């Protein structure tokens, strides 16, 4: 009887011990599961954070040219004047730079710095022409037309005008009326300065906010042949962007809503 009771107690005790052992193992396993879930949660948060940063970077990459420069198509620096975008008299607020040159007062300081730098390259660089009223542009254009007809007696007026438009624009179609354009050269005649000097001036222009308005190869978009002296103010950042891509002002405006 005592032996049987002892066996029962032993069995019961063994069962208890087994129960305790199983319960302890279950607790340890649960703890491990909790730890694993916690790690997975942290990993998920990290991945989510990384995705968020990547999306932000992706969105930044997708910003348009307009967003990149904080501009709109009607920004004063981007006013477009050509034969397909004619304008009446604009009457900009002018600053007189010297006896030959007046420009929009907002660009006067940058223009003076541009000229000073150009004169360090060649002291003969000077202003040829800056602001012109629509009325004065009409006089200039007519004078050129008469010169061409005198040089070519067999030409019609239409032929003479077509020729003049390759280097000068009719009244209302010249951006000289904006006060943002300047002809700058070491010579008094178009495309007459040393090509190497012209290139050096073109290279420094963007840091002062200017682009060569009618570059070689740009005739398709501008409708005007190469002019080594005609510069247009658009602001330093935009000038660098346009120049780096070999664009014209027309092409920049065309792509303004494209991804930068």
C-alpha positions, 0 to 999 in steps of 0.5 A: 500500500505504501509502495503503491502510494509512493508510485502514485505520488512519484507519477503525480510528481513526475506529471507535475514536473512535466507540466511545469517543464512544458509550461516553462517552454511555452512561456519561453517560446512566446517570449521569443515570438514577441521578440521576433514580432517586435523586430519585424515591426521595426523592420517594417517601420524602417522600410516604410521610412525608407520608402517615404524618403525615396518617394520624396526624392522621386518627387523632387526629381519630378519637379518641373522646370517652372517649379525648379526655378519658382517661375511662371510663364509670365515672369518678367524675365521671360517676356517673349518678343519676336515675329510671332509674339509681337508687343506694343510699346512696353515702357519699362522703367529705365536706368541710363547706363551711359550715353548709348545705353538705357536698360530696365532698371532691374538689370542695370547692375548685372549689365554693368558687371557683365561689361566690366568683366568683358572689358577685362578680356578685351578693353574694346568691348562696349555697348552697341545698342540697348533699349529701343522704343517701338517707334525708334525700332520702326525707323531702324528697320526702315533704314535697313530695308532702304539700305538693302534695296539700294544695294540690290536695285532689282529686289522688291521691298518684300525681298529686302524685308526678308533679308533685313529680318535675318538681322533686325526685327520689325517694330513690335517684334524686337526685344530691345523694346523690353529693356532686357536686351543689349548688343555688346561687342568690340566691333561696330558691325554684327558678327565682326569681332574675333570668334575667340573673343565672342566665345569668351564673352558668351561663356561669362554671360550666364553668371551675370544673368545673360544668354546669347539670344541668337546662337549658332544652330538656333535659327529654327526656334528663333527665326533669326540667324547667329548674332555674336553681340545680342544678349538677353537678360533672364537671370543667372540660374536660368541663364546657366540652365539654358546655356548648359543645354544649348537652348534658346529662350523659345525652347526654354519657354516651350519646355517650362512645364516639363520635368527639370 
